[in-house]
Amino acid sequence: MSKKKNSSSINKVLTQMVLDIFEQNGNTPLNYKQVSAKLNIRDPEDRETIFDILKEEAFKGILKEIAPGKFQLLELKTFVEGKVDLTNDGSAFIVTDDEFESDIFVAPRKLRNALNGDRVRVYVYAKSRGKNKEGEVIEILERAKMEFTGIVKLSERFAFFIPDDRKMMHDIFIPISELHGAKNGIKAIAEITDWPADAKNPIGRIKHILGKQGENDTEMNAILAEYGFPLSFTAEVEHDAEEIPDIITNEEIAKRRDFRNITTFTIDPFDAKDFDDALSFRILDNGNYEVGVHIADVSHFIKPDFALDKEAEDRGTSVYLVDRVIPMLPERLSNGLCSLRPKEDKLCFAAVFELDEDAYIQNEWFGKTVIHSDRRFTYEEVQEVIETEAGDFDTEILKLNALAYKLRERKFKNGAISFETTEVKFKLDDTGKPIGVYVKERKDAHKLIEDFMLLANRKVAEYVSKMGKGKHKYTFVYRVHDSPKPESLANFAQFAARFGYKINTKSDKETAKSLNFLMEDVEGKKEQNVLTHLAIRSMAKAIYTTKGTSHYGLAFDHYTHFTSPIRRYPDVMVHRLLFHYLNGGQSANAEHYEKLCQHSSQMEKKAADAERASVKYKQAEYLKDQVGSVYSGVISGVTEWGMYVEIIENKCEGMIRLRDISDDFYTLDEKNYAIIGQRKKKVYQLGDEVKIRVKNVDLTKKQIDFSLVQE
């Protein structure tokens, strides 16, 4: 066969076009002249290239030469698209778009420079590797990311960039001219600019210098950059924010319902800088209670398609790291114009309810308001009023708390699930170094606000869902949570039974009821975190979509996010759509909003991953000075290479590697969430309490290693 020197680097696009011809023609046997004709190629040299492609693909086993010069695909429909999920050994599984299709295994040499998360087109072989089919990447359709955080390693004539991302298997070659001031050992952001087909490593440039490795600001900014969040706003966006007038005109007030003379206050964390929700309260002449849920009217200030709006849309959400908030909107908006600060007139979008003594809704109203907050409360201050029954606005707070209790009780009676996870917080010194760890408690003050926010979110969703009929339902952004898959629930029920907890899975309502009993019973026990996290993992993930309305975890038929537009872009979309429909507008374009929903869901996940990475970094930093210390912990996860243990005292999590447990050879029992010694049959199971010693801490990898202290 003719194997020219450049055959491996023949234009991939042309190769794909050739293979597509066979699929489009029902896999009819074709020769190079017929393929060339169908591609409208007449040049003799180009036709020879087509012949080379046919021979090359036959050599690779993608085509079969069924007669001299006649070719055919080995198997029809053997091309699929999906995302690369890279493994630790450099091979990958391609997660296809078809949920019923098993993942496709791709060996390292057949990845063709595809990176983790990339969207690729794969040729699938007839053979399989265990339960997975095998294949090879033939085209990279879309790169997941081109920028990486990492360390610069400098020599005299060139530099290499070592990425932090453990799933980025290739160092990036940096020409000296593209260092842009970066010194050896500095932490930076590098961008891939080229990756020649025959090159082992990509070529890149230093885009941004983050600073000295190990410094708090450097590491926090590196986490943001790693997950694709910008470190600052552009000059254009900042300028647009500064240009917005801060005066509320009488003309604007006249368009709104005026609540400035009605008791109104905000309740937020003590360190909050933006206040996007307020409650108004008054007793009506008929003895009922009017509760207004007033939300910052962000959509009044940011207009569609302007730089400010595009920036918010791209970010999708604010990001909450251990020591800082990276806002979705510039500070002038998030902490100024939109923030419902006390003793200032503010523009809001509200859901106002008339409630009777049992917290049943008698009337509801949605629309634009103007408020004047009387007081800014912290959660701690409101909790003190609830517990002592005395203090500022005690009558209003106690009645709101009583109404919230009734809303909550009814919610759980209807099948909502109560997941009370422990939230770890750090005490930091002036340099950002952790000097203590504590668990944040959720008390009645938190739940009071939560229950009224849930009420507003649910009722806004219900209101819009009733507009239109059948196929003519109005397009809206919903927060949807599917019911869990039966097998996931069954596995969790089986595991919970080992601790003596019974989960009834006969119906959604029974499942919710028994899960709530479990969550109540497990509170404060050593297995609380393990069981809660496993229960949450058995659930589906909540997403934004225009295609559904229900929320399984909350047991609501209709649910949306209306209450946090300063920090979540979906809430901005909800405000715009609701206002559009309140003013008689027609149904919005569903395809446009579905794309925005998908992007918002992706950015929400990235923000959650960034937050977890910052917690892991601070946990590692906290334990760095504790190497050699012994703690009691609970086994929080098991894998084929080790078991994760969460320290009971400070909730820091690390790993005991199986190779370091010297008394036996241990293997994973995946079904029973355990590792088992092959000779002595000793079992370490999820939820078991163990003694550990802090063995090693790697801040760069955010990794904590423990060794087992055997009794």
Protein Blocks (a to p, Z undefined) as FASTA:
>chain_A
ZZdfklmmgcfklmmmmmmmmmmnoopacdfklmmmmnopabfklmmmmmmmmmmmmmno
maccfbghiacdfbghiaccddddddfkopacdddfblkbccddddfklnnopaehiacd
ddddfbdehjbccdddfbdfbdfbfcdcddddddfkbccdddfblklmbdcdddfklnno
paehiacddddfbdcfklmbdcdddfbdfbjehiaklmmmmmmmmnopafbdcfklmmmm
mmpccbdcfklmmmpccfklgccdddddfkbcbdcbdcdddddfkopacdddddddfklm
pcghiaklmmmmmnopacddfkbccdfbdfklmmmmmmccehiacddddddddddfkopa
fbdcddddddddfbdcdfklmmmmmmnopaehklmmmmmmmmmmmmmmmmmmnopacddd
ddddddddfkopafbdcdddddfklmmmmmmmmmmmmmmmmmmmmgojhjlpccdddddd
ddddfklmmmmmmmmmmnopacdfkbmklmmmmmmmmmmmmgopaklmmmmmmmmmmpcc
ddddfkbcbdfklopabdcdfklmmlomklmmmmmmmmmmmnopacddfklmmmmmmmmm
mmmmmmmmmmmmmmmmmmmmmmmmmgoiacddddfbdcfkbccdddfklopacdddfklp
mkbccdddfknopaddfklopacdehiacddddfbdcfklopacdddddZZ
